[in-house]
Amino acid sequence: MKNLLDGLSVPLNRRTFAKKSLMAASVATLAPSLLKGKDAQESTATTSSTLSAGDAALLRFAAAAEILESDFWVQYNELGGIPDSEVPGGSGSPAYIEKLENLDEDFPQYIHDNTDDEITHFTFLNAYLVAHGAAPANLDKFRTLEGSTATGVNTALIGKRLTNLTQLTLDTSWWTRYRSDKHNPDLDPNFKFPQAVPDLHNGQFTAIPRTDADLEPDAHIQAIANTAGFHMPTIEQGGNSLYPSMAQRASNVEVLRILISIGPTETMHFQTWSDKAGNAPPLTDPTNGLTFPDLNASPFGGETFQTNLIMPEPCPFLSRSLPPCSIIRPTKTEGVAMGVVKFLTAMGLFMGQPSAFFEVLTELAMAADAATRQC
């Protein structure tokens, strides 16, 4: 998944299920997963499972990815979203929220809803695994990162983060990949799609105020909000491709149903955030030189960068002998899970995690990538 480097019969109400799952998983503090004491290393121990080892591995990797997503979305919600009974914790940072709202006035609501979605994804996936006798994903022992100490964070969670939002290096080539009508990373794995914000790809920048000192000068906190605005679609385009890529390896029709049902939600997230990123005010951060260009002006501009082109441009699919088609891309399945691990690691999201953390993620990814569709 190199280009992800460029680049988881009774109806339930989603909100009701989320609240019940939050209680069962102690997500009110976003600490434990469903079963305590079961580490992710137990990924192949499914002696009484009604799932195949491969299907369990696919769902477990998806659950781990959603746990990681939930962790950083909770951090965003604490400072820039809407803390409430669905997504508890934090009290918000008015200065940060004001700058996020320069990208869209509904930004806090979207952060809240995206956070809620990701929490329900991992709680559902883990509950499904447990219900079928398989071990769930659990990364609790790696909740050691400090995160922000700015006013508004949930101080009860200081030192209990899995992810680091303060040293991000963002590959923003998804922007031009989805606007390209000539290239598809599945067919052109070596093509280099241009970066929308080159500086974000060449340094390390924070997407949340690290302390209250980051709340000024004005252009600095706006640059932090802009960074968040580009980080969010960068992450979601990964999930956008992950689910259809993994679905091709599923054997059980219900597992296939789960993967192709959650995947489109990630696509909805991606399109929402890609639209908001286009509203990031052009500026240069006076504290570090980070520049956000006007993507509608020279040397940018044109169909490759135009900010209101948020529908996937039709591109070659499967074979250049076939007509172009508007699609999610990439969706090639080989090595997709390991690609996600490399993608997130290169982003700086796990800065500060020990080698054991990467060993666990690698094991989960290798098990998912080894899954083979049984017809």
Secondary structure as UniProt FT lines:
FT   HELIX           2..5
FT   HELIX           14..25
FT   HELIX           27..29
FT   TURN            36..37
FT   HELIX           40..44
FT   TURN            47..48
FT   HELIX           53..80
FT   HELIX           94..100
FT   TURN            101..103
FT   TURN            105..106
FT   HELIX           107..131
FT   TURN            132..133
FT   HELIX           140..142
FT   TURN            151..152
FT   HELIX           155..157
FT   TURN            158..159
FT   HELIX           174..177
FT   TURN            178..179
FT   TURN            185..187
FT   TURN            189..190
FT   HELIX           198..202
FT   HELIX           212..215
FT   HELIX           218..247
FT   TURN            248..249
FT   HELIX           253..277
FT   TURN            278..279
FT   STRAND          283..284
FT   TURN            286..288
FT   STRAND          291..292
FT   TURN            295..296
FT   TURN            298..299
FT   TURN            303..305
FT   TURN            307..308
FT   TURN            320..321
FT   TURN            334..335
FT   HELIX           336..346
FT   TURN            347..352
FT   HELIX           355..369
//
